[in-house]
Amino acid sequence: MTDTLPLPVIRYVAARSPGEIADCFTEDGIATDERQTHRGRAEIRKWREGVARIDYRQDILSCGHDGDTATMECRLTGDFKGSPVDLTYRFELADGLISKVEIA
């Protein structure tokens, strides 16, 4: 495992809008966050529109990848209950895009 992130995950982190984030995923991509699963770009965009209403900062604590999987540990600080919180993002990649992310 290397301590870098693959390009699809870098694009995800750098994205500034819900649409840009959704475009980081395959057409049938899956995002699981707060025990809710969002399938396909339209649902992922809608999920991220809700996230965009929250004022927060994300700091990457560690990251790495091995083949078509990547892991990123982050600390989120902001205007939400339980702030700050440390989260683990587990990405699966396919065809230069994210096919799945699980956030726990």
C-alpha positions in Angstrom: 0.0 0.0 0.0 1.3 3.5 -0.8 0.6 6.6 1.2 -0.9 8.5 -1.7 -4.4 8.8 -3.2 -5.3 7.8 -6.8 -6.6 10.5 -9.2 -10.3 9.7 -8.8 -10.1 10.2 -5.1 -8.1 13.4 -5.5 -10.8 14.7 -7.8 -13.5 13.7 -5.2 -11.6 15.7 -2.5 -11.0 18.7 -4.7 -14.6 18.8 -6.0 -16.5 22.0 -5.0 -20.1 21.2 -6.0 -22.4 18.3 -5.5 -22.4 17.8 -9.3 -18.7 17.7 -9.5 -18.6 15.1 -6.7 -21.3 13.0 -8.4 -19.3 13.1 -11.6 -16.4 11.4 -9.8 -18.5 8.2 -9.6 -19.4 5.6 -12.2 -23.0 5.8 -13.5 -24.0 3.1 -11.0 -21.7 4.3 -8.2 -22.6 3.7 -4.6 -22.0 6.0 -1.6 -22.8 4.9 1.9 -22.7 7.6 4.7 -24.5 7.7 8.1 -25.9 4.2 7.4 -27.7 5.4 4.2 -26.8 4.2 0.8 -27.1 6.4 -2.3 -27.0 4.6 -5.7 -26.2 6.3 -9.0 -25.1 9.8 -9.7 -28.5 11.4 -9.2 -28.8 10.1 -5.7 -25.2 10.9 -4.9 -25.7 14.5 -6.1 -28.8 14.8 -3.9 -26.9 13.4 -0.9 -24.1 15.9 -1.5 -26.6 18.8 -1.8 -27.6 18.0 1.8 -24.0 17.8 2.9 -23.3 21.2 1.2 -25.7 22.9 3.6 -23.4 22.1 6.5 -20.5 24.4 7.2 -17.5 22.1 7.9 -13.8 21.7 7.3 -12.2 18.4 6.3 -8.5 17.6 7.1 -6.9 14.5 5.7 -5.1 12.6 8.5 -3.8 9.7 6.5 -4.4 8.0 3.2 -3.2 5.1 1.0 -4.1 2.9 -1.8 -3.5 -0.6 -3.2 -4.7 -1.3 -6.7 -8.3 -0.4 -7.1 -8.9 0.4 -3.4 -8.1 3.5 -1.4 -8.5 4.5 2.2 -8.6 8.0 3.6 -8.8 9.0 7.3 -10.2 12.5 7.9 -11.2 14.8 10.7 -14.3 16.9 10.0 -14.9 20.0 12.1 -17.9 22.2 11.8 -21.4 23.2 12.6 -22.8 19.7 13.3 -23.5 17.6 16.4 -20.5 15.7 17.6 -17.9 18.0 15.9 -15.1 17.2 15.5 -15.4 13.7 14.2 -12.8 11.3 12.6 -14.1 9.4 9.6 -12.7 6.6 7.4 -13.5 6.7 3.7 -13.1 3.3 1.9 -13.1 3.7 -1.9 -13.4 1.2 -4.7 -12.3 2.3 -8.1 -13.3 1.2 -11.7 -12.5 2.6 -15.1 -10.8 5.8 -13.6 -13.9 6.6 -11.4 -15.2 5.8 -8.0 -17.5 2.8 -8.0 -18.1 2.8 -4.3 -17.3 4.8 -1.1 -18.2 3.8 2.4 -17.8 6.5 5.1 -17.7 5.4 8.7 
